[in-house]
Amino acid sequence: MTLPKNFRTLAESQNYVLGNVYEYGSIIDKRTGHETYIGDSYGDPTFALIDQNEKWAVMFGHDSYLWTQNKISFLNEELSSYADLFKWPYEARQISDFEMEILDDPWSDNPGIYSFNILTNDIKKIRNFSKTIIPYDSITKIAW
């Protein structure tokens, strides 16, 4: 499989690679080479997560998307609670087959950790997070 020129890998699993070329994100099936456009984000997407069972994936940035084999959802528009809660999602981790935790902008004045269930679209803040003083760069890892 040959990735598109300038493709930046954000997440990879056994059968998929999710990434972007500048603002445009896509997921590629490594078995077939088929590329599916997911969406674009103001500024480059910041990170992505592919479900451990490869049933869904998310791409986060100023604009965020949920991919399943049947549908691509633009979270900023389709989930009003998403747009109300998140300013700039920074990182996510999967905690069950259909649920993840998301760390929202640890450099902002009101950072937090949220749970998001992709089956029910339930998003809720589970705890506050202390504003970080670590300078931002694209490779910074924050313990949360």
N, C-alpha and C positions, 0 to 999 in steps of 0.2 A: 504494500500500500504506500502510495506517495501522497504526502500531505500537501495542501495548496501552498503556494509561495507565501511567505510571511506568516504562516499559521502559528499561533501561540497556543500550546496545549495548556488548558486549565484543569482538566480532570481526565483520567483514563481508567478504563476497566478492561476486563478480558476481551470484550467484543466491541467496545466503543471508545472513541476519543472525542472529547468536547473541547472546543477552543474558539479562537477568534482570529480574524484578520482585521486589525484596527477595530472599528466599532461593531463589526458584523460577526455574530456568533453562529456556529453550526456544530452539529454532532455528526460524526462519521462512523458508519458501521464498518469495522475493520475486516469483517468477513467478505463483504461485497464491494467495499469502497464507496458505497452510496453516501452522499453528503446531503443532510437535511438542514436547511437554513432555520435557525431558531428565532432570531430577531436581532435588532441592533440596540445599542446602548449609548447614551450620551457619554462621550469618553469611552475608553475601552472597558469591557467587562472586567471585573476585578477578580472573580474566582468562580468555580463551578463545583458541583458535586454530582456524581453518578451513583445511583442506588446500588447497594451491594448485590441485589438480585437483578439489576439491569432493567427494571420495570419503569423507571423514571429518572430524570436528571433535572438539575436546576442550574441556571446561569445567572449570576448576580452582578450587579453594578448599579449605576443610577437607575437603569431600567432592568427589570428582572423577569425571567421566563421559567416556566415549568414545561418540560418535555415529557410526554409519554408516547408510546408507539401509536396512539390514536389521536393525539391532540397536542397542540402547543398553546399554552396559556400565557398571555402577557399579564403578569401579576399586578403591575402598577395600575392597570385599568380594570381588570376583571374582578379584583378583590379590593373593595373600597377600604377595608381595614388594613390591607397591606400598605397602600399609599399613605394612609393616615399615620401608621406606626413607624415605618422605616425611612430613614434619611439616606443612608449609604451602607447597605449590608456589607460587612467586612469578611466574615467567615461563617461557615456552617459545618455541622457534623450530624451524621445520621444517628438516631437513637433507637429506632425501631423500623419495621418494614416500610412504614408510611409516614414517619415523623422525623423531623429534624429540629435541631436547635440552631438559632441564628444569632450571631453577635453583630449588633448594629453599631456603626461608627464609634469606635472607642475613643476617638479624638474630639467628639462633640461634647456639648455641655450636658447631654442627657442620654448617655449610652445605656444599652440594656441587652439582655439575653431573652430571646423569644422562642416559643415553640410553634411549629407550623406542621399541621397534619394535612397532607396533600389529598387525602380522601374526603375529609369533611371541610377543607379550607379554613379550619379553625386556627386562628393566630392569636396568641396571647403572650403578654410579657410575663416571664417567670421570675425575673429578678433584675435589679439594677446592676450596673457595672461601673466601676470607678474609671473616671476619665484618665486615659493614659498620658504620660508625659514623654514617652518614647517618640522621637521624631519619626514622621511617616516616611516610608519608602516602600517600594513594591515587593520587598522580600521580608519585611518585618513579620515576625511571629509573636503573637501575644497569647500568654497562658490565660485560659478562661475555663 
